[in-house]
Amino acid sequence: MTTPAYDECYLDSMIKKHRYLFKLIGRYCEDNAFDIIDQYLCCEYRKRMDEGNPLYLNKTPKQILGEMGIEVGLVSDISEIYDEFILAWMADIYTYMQWKYAIPSAKIGEKIRAKDLYHKYNPLHEASLENAVEKLKKIYDL
């Protein structure tokens, strides 16, 4: 049995935070949202979150994007390009997989690219989060 990456008390807030983060990326980075998600998963900031550093675990999505040099406004429209339900599902997958198996986000991001995961929503979204993560872990040999 693997030991989770950080204390479970952070998991719910991390999932919610990443759902909003990915939606913001879809709204503000419409030309390259998948590239930005891939870049985020491999950045130093995300690495510190993976390690359970509370300073990084407690940042807001807008603070995270600011650290990446992405400016966000106070109000944004829903993305017309990306399905935000799929972006939220992707956030759940990446966050839960990293937490449960303590696999570095960079390794997950290198194997499961955001664009590929987006297109795996059907039929994986019909499985529970845990089952979907298990299937992806096997498919991508993580």
matplotlib code that plots the C-alpha trace (Angstrom):
import matplotlib.pyplot as plt

x = [0.0, 1.3, 1.4, -0.4, 1.7, 0.5, -2.1, -5.6, -6.9, -5.6, -7.1, -10.6, -9.3, -6.7, -9.3, -11.5, -8.6, -7.5, -11.0, -11.1, -7.5, -8.1, -11.3, -9.4, -6.7, -9.4, -10.9, -7.7, -5.4, -7.8, -5.0, -2.9, -4.7, -3.4, 0.2, -0.3, -1.7, 1.2, 3.6, 1.9, 2.2, 6.0, 6.7, 8.7, 5.6, 3.6, 6.6, 6.4, 2.7, 3.5, 5.9, 3.1, 4.6, 1.7, 3.0, 2.2, -0.8, -2.6, -2.2, -5.3, -5.7, -5.2, -2.0, -0.8, -1.4, 0.3, 3.3, 3.3, 3.1, -0.5, -2.7, -6.4, -9.1, -11.8, -14.5, -14.2, -16.6, -17.0, -14.7, -16.3, -13.5, -13.1, -15.8, -15.2, -16.8, -14.0, -11.3, -12.7, -12.6, -9.0, -8.1, -9.7, -7.7, -4.3, -4.8, -6.1, -3.5, -0.7, -2.0, -2.9, 0.3, 2.7, 3.8, 5.4, 3.0, 5.8, 6.0, 2.2, 2.2, 4.9, 3.1, -0.5, -0.6, -3.5, -4.8, -4.8, -6.6, -9.2, -10.0, -10.2, -13.1, -15.5, -15.9, -13.7, -15.9, -18.5, -16.1, -15.5, -12.6, -10.6, -11.3, -10.5, -7.2, -6.4, -7.2, -5.0, -2.2, -2.2, -2.6, 0.3, 2.5, 2.7]
y = [0.0, 3.4, 6.4, 9.5, 12.5, 14.7, 14.8, 13.9, 17.1, 19.0, 16.7, 18.3, 21.8, 20.7, 19.2, 22.3, 24.6, 22.6, 22.5, 26.3, 26.6, 24.5, 26.4, 29.7, 28.3, 27.4, 30.9, 33.0, 30.8, 29.7, 29.5, 27.1, 25.8, 22.2, 23.5, 25.7, 22.7, 20.5, 23.4, 23.8, 20.1, 20.2, 23.5, 24.0, 25.5, 22.3, 20.2, 22.0, 21.2, 17.6, 17.6, 18.8, 22.3, 24.2, 27.5, 26.2, 24.0, 27.1, 29.4, 30.3, 29.5, 33.1, 33.3, 30.1, 31.6, 34.8, 32.8, 31.4, 34.9, 34.6, 37.6, 37.0, 39.6, 39.9, 38.6, 36.0, 34.4, 30.7, 29.3, 28.7, 26.4, 24.0, 22.1, 23.2, 20.1, 18.1, 20.5, 20.0, 16.2, 16.4, 18.4, 15.7, 13.0, 14.7, 15.8, 12.5, 10.4, 12.5, 12.5, 8.8, 7.4, 10.2, 10.3, 13.6, 15.7, 16.2, 12.5, 12.3, 15.3, 13.9, 10.6, 11.9, 15.0, 17.4, 17.2, 13.4, 13.3, 15.8, 13.3, 10.4, 11.9, 9.6, 6.9, 7.3, 9.9, 7.2, 5.4, 6.6, 8.9, 6.1, 3.6, 6.1, 6.9, 3.2, 2.6, 5.6, 4.5, 1.1, 2.5, 5.0, 2.6, 4.9]
z = [0.0, -0.9, 1.5, 0.2, -0.8, 2.0, 4.8, 3.7, 5.3, 2.3, -0.4, -0.6, -0.9, -3.4, -5.6, -5.4, -6.0, -9.1, -10.5, -10.4, -11.6, -14.7, -15.4, -15.2, -17.5, -20.0, -19.8, -19.9, -22.0, -24.7, -27.3, -25.3, -22.3, -22.6, -22.9, -19.7, -17.8, -18.9, -17.9, -14.5, -13.7, -14.3, -12.6, -9.4, -7.7, -8.3, -7.1, -3.7, -3.5, -4.2, -1.3, 1.0, 1.7, 3.4, 2.0, -1.5, -0.7, 0.7, -2.3, -4.3, -8.0, -9.0, -6.9, -8.6, -12.1, -11.0, -10.1, -13.6, -15.1, -16.2, -15.4, -14.6, -14.3, -11.7, -14.1, -16.8, -19.2, -19.4, -22.1, -25.5, -26.5, -23.6, -21.7, -18.2, -16.8, -18.5, -17.2, -13.7, -14.2, -15.4, -12.3, -10.1, -12.0, -11.7, -8.1, -6.8, -8.7, -7.4, -3.8, -3.6, -5.1, -4.2, -7.9, -8.8, -10.9, -13.4, -14.0, -14.3, -16.7, -18.8, -19.3, -19.4, -21.4, -20.8, -24.4, -24.3, -20.9, -22.2, -25.0, -22.6, -20.7, -22.6, -21.3, -18.2, -16.6, -16.0, -13.6, -10.1, -9.6, -8.0, -10.8, -13.5, -11.8, -11.6, -15.3, -16.3, -14.0, -15.8, -19.3, -18.8, -16.7, -13.7]

ax = plt.figure().add_subplot(projection="3d")
ax.plot(x, y, z, "-o")
ax.set_aspect("equal")
plt.show()
